[in-house]
Amino acid sequence: MRAMVQTGFGGPDVLGLADVPVPSPGPADVLVRVAACGLNQLDVLQRRGDVRLPGLELPHVAGMDVAGVVEAAGEDSPVPVGARVVLDPSLPCGACPLCHEGRGGHCPNLRILGATIDGGLAEFVLAPASAAHVLPEGIDLVEAACLPTPWATAYSAVVRVGRLRAGETLLVHAAAGNVGLAAVQIAQRVGAHVVATVGSPEKAAALAAVGVKHVVVGTEDAPSLVAEVTDGRGADVVLEYLGPATWAASMSALRIGGRLVFLGNTTGDQVTFSLSDAFHRGLELLGAGGYLPSDMAAALQLFADGGTATVAGRFALEDAGVAQDLLCDRSTVGRVLVIP
């Protein structure tokens, strides 16, 4: 089969199209013919050598978010040949104490498809059958590659950790990012109101396209917009993954007893805030680590209820390096897909 193989660390030149053996499924595995692979920042960071997750070995095939059709299945697989699936790239061992506690995202033996083991920048990919989620009817197979990591992450943060409910208000920063686009649509489908911040008018248009009415460019005016939308009450939940650049606005926008869910640090790792303000207002600060398989399943069902997959570009397998570098262009909106 054809695969885009990483043989070193650096620019796109460390990637090369190669003919490699088709993997053989074990008893509990599935072999998936890749219809599309959604790219992630981790693909670029590991290619450059900026980040090297434990277990990464060269040569390596990247590509975490895979949609395709089951080509072959082991005898113990509950997923049949011919099923349209997306693959959960997070593969906990299932046997350690944290896995038994339901914290598989923190498993010390965690493997990640396309990050620590070979992924979807190939014609076929091998994965445990437990990681294969059958797609609900009506979801386009190629567009489904937009879903796994962003939608499972957003569902975990907004619904399971943040406990967002119908009638509440969610503030999302950088809402035109892939997790942000998923979060606002998940909030809409649970019956919540959404306020969003974006970095440009073009990105505001992308939010309007998925039905978000309350959008502000920049973050300074976010608390004022939230106050206006909620008649002065404040946001019930804020989704925060930028860090220092937006932390003050996030805290200010929360209502009495509000929940701040944080899961990223893209503008830095250290923030400061008033302890007295936080405890007097009864705020909850909730870290959202790894998502669960149940988050993935629930997110897919919500997407099937009229969700929109925003695609920034579609590239052939031989152009995977160019596709990866497109992720570095912060003006793009949506997932970059590679079609083998």
C-alpha positions in Angstrom: 0.0 0.0 0.0 1.0 3.6 -0.4 1.9 5.5 2.8 3.4 8.9 3.6 6.4 7.9 5.7 8.3 10.2 8.1 12.0 9.3 8.2 13.5 12.2 10.1 12.6 15.5 11.8 12.3 18.8 10.0 10.4 20.2 7.0 8.1 18.4 4.5 11.2 16.9 2.9 11.4 14.3 5.8 8.2 12.8 4.4 8.2 10.5 1.5 5.7 8.4 -0.4 6.6 4.7 0.0 5.1 1.3 -0.7 4.8 -0.5 2.6 3.1 -3.8 3.6 -0.6 -3.8 4.3 -1.0 -4.6 8.0 -2.7 -7.8 9.1 -5.5 -7.6 11.7 -5.2 -9.6 14.9 -8.2 -11.3 16.5 -9.5 -8.0 18.0 -8.4 -5.6 15.3 -9.9 -4.0 12.2 -8.1 -3.0 9.0 -9.7 0.1 7.6 -9.4 1.4 4.0 -8.8 5.1 4.6 -11.3 7.4 3.0 -9.9 10.6 4.5 -7.5 11.6 7.3 -7.9 14.9 9.3 -4.7 16.6 10.2 -3.8 17.9 13.7 -1.1 20.3 15.0 0.6 17.3 16.6 1.4 15.9 13.1 3.4 19.1 12.4 5.0 19.3 15.8 6.2 15.7 15.7 7.4 16.0 12.1 9.5 19.1 13.1 10.8 17.4 16.3 9.3 20.1 18.5 7.3 17.4 20.3 8.1 13.7 20.5 5.6 11.7 22.4 6.9 8.7 24.3 6.8 5.7 22.0 7.3 7.6 18.7 9.7 5.7 16.5 10.9 6.3 13.0 10.0 5.5 10.3 6.5 6.7 11.3 3.2 7.2 9.5 1.3 10.2 11.0 -2.5 10.9 10.8 -4.7 10.7 13.9 -8.3 11.3 12.7 -9.3 8.6 10.3 -12.6 7.8 8.5 -13.0 4.8 6.2 -14.5 1.4 5.6 -13.6 -1.8 7.4 -11.7 -3.9 4.9 -10.9 -6.9 7.1 -11.7 -7.8 10.7 -10.4 -10.2 13.3 -12.6 -13.0 14.5 -13.3 -11.2 17.8 -14.2 -7.9 16.2 -17.8 -6.7 16.9 -17.4 -4.3 13.9 -18.2 -6.1 10.6 -16.4 -5.9 7.3 -18.0 -3.1 5.2 -18.9 -0.9 8.1 -18.3 2.8 7.7 -16.3 4.0 10.7 -14.3 6.7 12.3 -11.4 5.7 14.5 -10.7 7.0 18.0 -7.0 7.8 17.9 -6.7 7.5 21.7 -5.9 3.9 22.6 -5.7 3.2 26.4 -4.5 -0.2 27.6 -7.7 -1.1 29.3 -5.9 -3.0 32.1 -4.2 -0.4 34.4 -5.8 1.2 37.5 -6.6 4.4 35.7 -8.4 2.6 32.9 -10.4 0.7 35.5 -11.3 4.0 37.1 -12.7 5.2 33.7 -9.7 7.6 33.1 -8.3 6.0 30.0 -7.2 9.3 28.6 -4.6 9.4 31.5 -3.5 5.8 30.9 0.3 5.5 31.4 0.4 3.0 28.5 -1.7 5.1 26.2 -1.0 4.7 22.5 -2.1 7.3 20.0 -3.0 6.4 16.4 -0.8 8.5 14.1 1.3 9.8 17.0 2.9 6.9 18.7 1.8 4.1 16.3 1.2 4.3 12.5 -1.8 6.3 11.5 -4.0 7.3 8.6 -1.6 8.9 6.0 -1.8 5.7 4.1 -4.3 3.7 2.1 -5.0 1.3 5.0 -4.7 1.6 8.8 -4.8 -1.0 11.5 -6.6 -0.3 14.8 -8.3 -2.1 17.7 -11.9 -2.8 16.9 -12.8 -1.1 20.2 -11.6 2.2 18.6 -13.9 1.9 15.6 -17.1 3.8 15.9 -19.7 3.0 13.2 -21.0 6.2 11.6 -24.6 7.1 11.9 -26.5 7.2 8.6 -26.3 10.5 6.7 -22.8 11.5 7.7 -20.5 11.9 4.7 -17.6 9.4 4.9 -14.9 11.9 3.9 -16.2 14.7 6.1 -16.3 12.3 9.0 -12.5 12.6 9.2 -13.2 16.1 10.6 -14.8 14.7 13.7 -12.9 12.4 16.0 -10.5 14.5 18.1 -12.2 17.9 17.9 -15.7 16.6 18.5 -14.8 14.1 21.3 -12.7 16.7 23.0 -15.3 19.4 22.8 -18.1 17.0 24.0 -16.0 15.9 27.0 -15.2 19.5 28.0 -18.5 21.1 27.4 -21.0 18.4 28.4 -19.3 15.8 30.6 -16.9 18.1 32.5 -18.7 21.4 32.1 -22.2 20.0 32.6 -23.7 22.4 30.1 -27.5 22.2 30.0 -30.4 23.5 28.0 -31.1 27.1 28.6 -27.6 27.9 29.9 -25.0 30.2 28.2 -21.6 29.0 26.9 -18.8 31.4 26.0 -16.2 30.0 23.7 -12.9 31.7 22.8 -11.2 31.2 19.5 -14.4 29.6 18.4 -13.4 29.3 14.7 -10.8 26.7 15.7 -11.7 23.0 15.2 -12.5 22.4 18.9 -14.3 25.7 19.0 -16.5 24.9 16.0 -17.3 21.6 17.5 -18.1 23.1 20.9 -20.5 25.7 19.6 -22.5 23.1 17.6 -22.6 20.7 20.6 -23.9 23.5 22.8 -26.6 24.3 20.2 -27.7 20.7 20.1 -28.1 20.4 23.9 -30.2 23.6 23.8 -27.7 26.1 25.2 -27.0 29.7 24.1 -23.6 30.5 22.6 -21.4 33.5 22.7 -18.2 33.3 20.7 -15.0 35.2 20.2 -12.9 35.1 17.1 -9.7 36.7 15.7 -11.0 38.2 12.5 -14.2 39.2 10.6 -13.6 36.3 8.3 -13.7 33.9 11.2 -16.8 35.6 12.5 -18.5 34.7 9.2 -17.6 31.0 9.7 -19.4 31.1 13.1 -22.4 32.7 11.5 -22.4 29.9 8.9 -23.1 27.4 11.7 -25.8 29.5 13.3 -23.9 31.4 16.1 -25.6 34.8 16.5 -23.5 36.4 19.2 -19.9 36.8 18.0 -17.3 39.4 18.8 -13.9 39.9 17.2 -11.3 40.0 19.9 -11.7 39.1 23.6 -11.8 42.4 25.5 -15.5 42.9 24.8 -16.5 39.4 25.5 -17.7 40.0 29.1 -19.8 42.9 27.9 -21.4 40.8 25.2 -22.1 38.0 27.6 -23.7 40.4 30.0 -25.9 41.8 27.3 -27.0 38.4 26.1 -27.7 37.1 29.6 -29.3 40.3 31.0 -26.3 40.9 33.2 -26.2 37.4 34.7 -23.0 36.1 33.1 -22.0 32.9 31.4 -22.8 29.5 33.0 -19.8 27.9 31.3 -16.7 29.3 29.6 -14.5 27.0 27.4 -10.9 28.2 27.8 -8.0 26.8 25.9 -5.8 29.8 25.1 -4.5 30.6 28.6 -3.1 34.0 29.6 -4.5 35.9 26.6 -8.1 35.2 27.5 -8.1 34.1 31.1 -9.1 37.4 32.6 -11.9 37.9 30.2 -13.1 34.3 30.9 -13.2 34.8 34.7 -14.9 38.2 34.3 -17.6 36.7 32.0 -18.7 34.0 34.5 -21.9 34.3 36.5 -22.0 33.6 40.3 -21.4 29.8 40.5 -20.2 29.6 36.9 -17.8 26.9 35.6 -14.6 27.6 33.7 -13.5 24.6 31.7 -9.9 24.7 30.6 -8.0 22.3 28.4 -5.2 24.2 26.6 -2.4 26.7 27.0 -1.7 28.0 23.5 -0.7 31.5 24.7 1.3 30.4 27.8 1.2 28.1 30.7 0.9 30.5 33.7 -2.1 32.6 34.7 -2.9 34.8 37.7 -6.3 35.5 39.2 -7.9 36.7 42.4 -8.5 33.8 44.8 -11.0 35.9 46.8 -12.9 36.8 43.7 -13.0 33.1 42.7 -14.2 31.7 46.0 -16.5 34.6 46.9 -18.3 34.1 43.6 -18.3 30.3 44.0 -16.6 29.7 40.7 -15.6 26.2 39.6 -12.3 25.7 37.7 -12.5 22.4 35.9 -9.6 20.8 34.0 -10.7 18.7 31.0 -8.0 16.1 30.3 -8.5 13.2 28.0 -11.9 12.3 26.6 -13.6 8.9 26.9 -14.9 6.5 24.2 -18.4 7.4 25.4 -17.7 11.0 24.6 -16.8 10.1 21.0 -20.0 8.1 20.6 -22.2 10.8 22.0 -20.5 13.5 19.9 -21.1 11.5 16.7 -24.8 11.3 17.5 -25.0 15.0 18.1 -23.2 15.6 14.8 -25.7 13.4 13.0 -28.3 15.9 14.2 -27.5 18.4 11.4 -23.8 19.1 12.4 -21.6 20.9 9.9 -18.0 19.8 9.0 -16.0 22.8 8.0 -13.2 21.8 5.6 -10.2 24.1 5.0 -8.7 22.0 2.2 -8.5 18.6 0.6 -5.1 17.2 -0.4 -3.8 14.1 -2.1 -1.6 11.7 -0.1 1.5 12.8 -2.0 0.8 16.4 -0.9 0.6 15.6 2.8 3.6 17.8 3.7 2.0 20.8 2.1 -1.3 19.9 3.8 0.5 19.8 7.2 2.1 23.2 6.7 -1.3 24.7 5.9 -2.2 24.1 9.5 0.4 26.7 10.4 -1.7 29.4 8.6 -3.8 30.8 11.4 -6.2 32.4 8.8 -7.7 29.0 7.8 -11.0 27.8 9.2 -11.8 24.1 9.5 -10.0 20.8 9.1 -7.3 20.0 6.5 -8.0 16.6 5.0 -5.8 14.2 3.2 -7.5 11.8 0.7 -5.3 8.7 0.0 
